[in-house]
Amino acid sequence: MSLDRVALLRAALEQALEPTALEIRDDSAAHAGHAGAREGGHFFIRIASPRFQGLSTLARHRLVYDAAGRLFGTHVHALSIDARLP
């Protein structure tokens, strides 16, 4: 199941943000027993995209959350994001 979630998340981010670098780490095991973990996984994302040019950290994170939005509540519960320029 974890690989499916990572693949779905990767596809959503690649389609929306066209990253030059993308690392996704499933940190769900560290959150076992957390009530929200039943609704999806916990992931760390390190992403570099030219789409982040001129944006604040908050705005970059919003773009990532928007890209992953349809996966929340089913495949994704929480994201930890490191969003950079290429």
C-alpha positions as CSV (number, residue, x, y, z in Angstrom):
1,M,0.0,0.0,0.0
2,S,2.8,2.4,0.8
3,L,4.4,2.1,-2.6
4,D,1.0,2.9,-4.2
5,R,0.6,6.0,-2.0
6,V,4.1,7.2,-2.9
7,A,3.5,6.6,-6.6
8,L,0.2,8.5,-6.5
9,L,1.8,11.4,-4.6
10,R,4.8,11.4,-7.0
11,A,2.5,11.5,-10.1
12,A,0.4,14.4,-8.6
13,L,3.4,16.4,-7.8
14,E,5.2,15.8,-11.1
15,Q,2.1,16.7,-13.1
16,A,1.3,19.9,-11.2
17,L,4.8,21.2,-10.4
18,E,7.2,19.7,-13.0
19,P,10.0,19.3,-10.4
20,T,13.6,19.1,-11.3
21,A,14.2,17.0,-8.1
22,L,11.7,15.1,-6.0
23,E,12.3,12.9,-3.0
24,I,9.4,11.3,-1.1
25,R,9.9,9.4,2.1
26,D,7.0,7.5,3.8
27,D,7.2,8.3,7.5
28,S,3.9,6.6,8.4
29,A,5.6,4.0,10.6
30,A,6.7,6.8,12.9
31,H,3.1,7.8,13.4
32,A,1.6,4.4,14.0
33,G,-1.3,4.6,16.4
34,H,-2.0,8.2,15.6
35,A,-5.7,8.5,15.0
36,G,-5.3,10.4,11.7
37,A,-2.9,7.7,10.3
38,R,-6.0,5.6,9.4
39,E,-6.9,8.2,6.8
40,G,-3.6,8.1,5.0
41,G,0.1,8.2,5.3
42,H,2.6,10.7,6.6
43,F,5.2,11.8,4.1
44,F,8.3,13.9,3.9
45,I,8.7,15.7,0.5
46,R,11.9,17.4,-0.7
47,I,11.0,19.1,-4.0
48,A,12.7,21.6,-6.3
49,S,10.7,23.3,-9.0
50,P,11.0,26.4,-11.1
51,R,7.3,27.1,-10.2
52,F,8.6,28.2,-6.8
53,Q,10.4,31.2,-8.3
54,G,9.5,34.4,-6.4
55,L,7.3,32.6,-3.9
56,S,7.6,32.6,-0.1
57,T,8.0,29.4,1.8
58,L,4.3,29.4,2.7
59,A,3.3,29.9,-0.9
60,R,5.5,27.1,-2.0
61,H,4.0,24.8,0.6
62,R,0.5,25.8,-0.6
63,L,1.3,24.7,-4.1
64,V,2.5,21.3,-2.9
65,Y,-0.7,20.9,-0.8
66,D,-2.8,22.0,-3.7
67,A,-1.1,19.4,-6.0
68,A,-1.6,16.6,-3.4
69,G,-5.1,17.8,-2.4
70,R,-7.2,15.0,-3.9
71,L,-5.1,12.4,-2.1
72,F,-5.9,13.8,1.4
73,G,-8.2,11.7,3.5
74,T,-7.6,8.6,1.5
75,H,-3.9,8.2,0.7
76,V,-2.3,11.2,2.5
77,H,-2.8,12.4,6.0
78,A,0.2,14.7,6.6
79,L,3.1,16.2,4.7
80,S,6.4,17.6,5.8
81,I,7.7,19.7,3.0
82,D,11.1,21.1,2.0
83,A,10.3,23.1,-1.2
84,R,13.3,24.7,-3.0
85,L,14.3,26.3,-6.2
86,P,16.3,24.1,-8.6
